[in-house]
């Protein structure tokens, strides 16, 4: 639960926020979708929020890229022009250009690091990634699993293992350094808070785009050509090995359940993992092949389901889990620390990541479905974007009060924010 009090002590119209996220709709990606929803709700509550993103996103300012070695300089120029009260960075290492040094881990960095040293405006950072050692190393294993064992590939794999091995501490230090240099850090769970070394827990917001009524499940299933009789557990996400969908085809699926899959390719990720479904499971496991869904269709697909399945090999957080909970769906997940935190609240079941344990968990969920569903219904109120945005506003206000600096937007030219040049490239 968030440690922040949502009461608003000042006029929110005085606050001007520069939201920073390389990934932003219509780009495919969970960070971008999260940032877009948060920005929309903050603007509805009276803040003046504009977004700096990649030029393929519909932000207000452009130029961020994992390949741009001057991301920090671009950010400084826009901050100096716009003069926000707070800069809010959605931090996922790879989106700003993560460079792991193979020889000297102290040189490992992202292209945004210098901004934290040079920026004079208060910074808020939301952390989207934090791994323990096992998960950090599993990233390499899952990425290389399907490679043919040639000498060249073997040497490349060893090099990747070595690079990850010596950079685990450096990777985590990138988070710890940023939380020290931010006025506030935001995390989605206690697990992330412990791993990063601080931060305010504000859950990943989520809520249905479509209003629920008694007919919605039937309509949703009709739209996606799904059975009206069986219970459905949904496997949803980007096509990466880390999703762990390889165990689905090995599960024993109860007769009254169907696994429904839908996947898409992440904007920046080069993986395109396609899970295998054998002939004996072709009626028990259905792959929709719908790709990246818009918010309306995504909400409808969640309404078509009864639960979410998350057999992840690696995860420091899951937007799919939060989306499922927001639609009233309990989950079955691998026993990773993040998922265990929410299963302890009675919102789902976590088990060891193998077909036998997941099959048993599905039976257990079926037999105790009302218990888990009731807990989810009570919990999902915490995820409404209105509540999430109010907690963010409370945090912003605390920063302003602690710095004893009143927002100065009234003294600025009212056209300054809207009239700032929409930068697509900054030439150094």
C-alpha positions, -999 to +999 in steps of 0.1 A: +000+000+000+012+035-008+030+053+021+017+086+008-013+105+020-035+116-010-047+149+006-040+179-017-028+209+003-022+233-026-038+243-059-027+216-083-029+240-112+003+255-100+023+224-107+041+218-139+056+184-146+080+172-173+073+134-177+102+115-193+098+082-210+116+070-241+087+046-248+053+062-254+022+053-274+017+044-301+050+026-295+044-010-282+055-013-246+043-015-210+063+015-198+049+037-224+013+026-218+018+031-180+032+066-186+004+076-209-023+065-185-006+083-156-001+115-176-037+116-187-050+112-151-026+139-137-037+163-164-074+156-156-066+165-120-053+199-129-016+195-133+003+207-164+021+176-176+039+172-208+060+143-221+095+139-235+097+107-255+112+091-286+101+107-319+080+076-327+059+082-296+032+109-294+050+129-267+052+167-266+090+168-270+112+143-288+147+129-292+152+102-266+165+069-278+185+040-265+210+048-292+213+085-283+245+089-263+234+125-255+201+118-238+212+136-207+221+167-228+188+167-246+170+164-213+189+194-198+181+216-228+144+209-226+143+214-188+161+247-192+136+258-219+104+245-202+113+252-166+091+226-150+087+224-112+095+187-112+111+163-137+096+128-135+116+101-151+102+066-159+134+047-155+140+013-173+177+009-180+175-003-216+152+025-228+179+051-222+208+031-235+223+006-211+260-002-217+275-031-198+313-028-197+329-063-202+362-054-185+355-027-160+320-028-144+326+006-129+322+020-164+287+005-169+262+033-175+231+045-192+229+076-215+209+095-189+232+092-159+248+126-162+214+143-161+211+133-125+244+151-117+237+182-136+200+189-133+190+216-107+153+209-109+139+183-084+137+148-099+112+120-092+122+086-106+098+056-111+118+024-112+105-003-135+133-029-132+151-045-103+165-080-104+180-104-079+211-123-090+194-154-102+170-135-124+198-112-137+217-143-149+186-160-162+182-131-187+212-144-205+201-181-203+167-174-217+179-152-245+203-178-257+183-210-252+173-215-288+207-208-304+225-236-323+255-248-304+282-237-328+317-226-316+309-190-324+276-190-305+292-208-276+319-182-273+293-154-276+272-170-249+302-173-225+310-137-231+274-126-223+275-147-192+307-131-181+295-096-189+264-102-168+283-119-140+306-090-134+279-063-139+252-075-115+263-051-088+268-023-113+234-028-127+218-025-093+240+005-085+225+024-114+192+022-095+207+030-061+226+060-075+194+074-091+173+070-060+200+089-040+200+117-065+162+119-068+140+138-044+117+108-044+117+073-059+086+054-068+084+016-068+056-009-074+062-033-046+080-040-013+103-063-032+114-035-055+118-011-026+141-036-007+161-043-039+166-007-048+171+005-013+142+029-008+113+046-025+076+051-020+054+022-029+027+034-054+011+005-072+012+002-110-022+017-119-048-001-139-085-001-145-109-013-172-114+010-201-148-006-206-175-004-179-185-037-165-220-051-169-235-086-166-233-092-204-196-081-209-180-115-205-203-131-231-198-102-256-160-103-251-159-141-258-180-137-288-157-110-302-126-133-298-145-165-308-140-181-274-160-208-256-189-195-235-188-226-213-153-231-201-132-210-177-103-192-194-069-184-180-050-158-200-014-158-210-006-123-224+025-103-231+055-097-253+071-125-273+102-132-251+116-163-236+114-148-202+076-152-202+081-189-196+053-200-219+073-232-228+057-250-198+021-243-210+022-271-236+034-296-210+006-289-185-023-311-177-052-287-182-085-294-164-114-302-187-133-271-177-104-247-185-088-233-216-055-214-219-059-184-242-027-167-254-020-134-271+014-120-277+031-091-295+066-078-302+080-051-280+091-020-298+128-022-289+131-059-281+146-080-309+132-113-296+103-128-314+097-160-294+068-181-307+055-207-281+049-242-294+015-258-291+013-295-298-016-311-317-030-328-285-035-293-269-048-275-299-083-273-283-070-266-248-045-239-257-057-212-281-034-186-296-053-156-308-025-141-328-040-106-324-007-088-317-005-056-297-041-047-287-054-012-282-066-003-247-103-011-255-096-045-270-071-053-242-098-045-216-123-067-235-099-096-236-093-094-198-131-094-194-133-126-215-110-144-190-113-158-155-077-157-144-042-148-156-012-172-159+023-158-153+050-186-155+078-160-159+114-169-157+124-133-150+102-104-136+107-075-113+071-063-119+042-072-141+018-048-158-002-079-169-007-090-133-020-055-123-042-054-154-057-087-146-063-077-110-080-045-122-105-067-142-112-089-112-089-118-122-067-138-098-034-152-110-012-182-110+025-172-112+060-185-108+074-182-073+094-150-080+096-125-052+074-099-068+046-123-074+049-139-039+043-105-024+008-103-040-001-140-036+005-135+001-024-110+000-047-138-013-048-125-049-034-156-065-011-186-063+026-189-067+044-222-073+077-235-087+080-230-124+073-264-138+043-280-156+034-303-127+032-275-101+013-251-125-012-279-133-018-285-096-022-247-090-048-245-117-068-272-100-064-254-066-075-221-082-106-238-097-115-253-063-111-221-044-120-196-071-145-176-051-120-170-023-094-155-046-119-136-067-134-119-036-099-108-025-092-094-059-124-074-060-115-057-027-079-050-038-085-036-072-098-003-059-062+005-050-053+004-087-076+030-100-057+057-119-075+085-099-060+071-066-026+065-082-025+101-096-035+116-062-007+097-045+017+111-071+004+146-065+008+142-028+045+132-034+050+162-057+036+186-031+059+172-004+089+179-026+077+215-032+072+220+005+105+205+015+124+227-009+104+257+004+099+268-032+064+278-043+055+268-079+060+298-101+038+290-131+016+321-126+046+342-131+055+325-164+042+333-198+011+311-200+021+301-236+056+290-225+046+253-221+024+251-251+046+272-272+079+255-266+095+241-297+087+204-301+122+192-306+128+162-328+165+163-327+192+181-308+224+186-327+254+186-304 
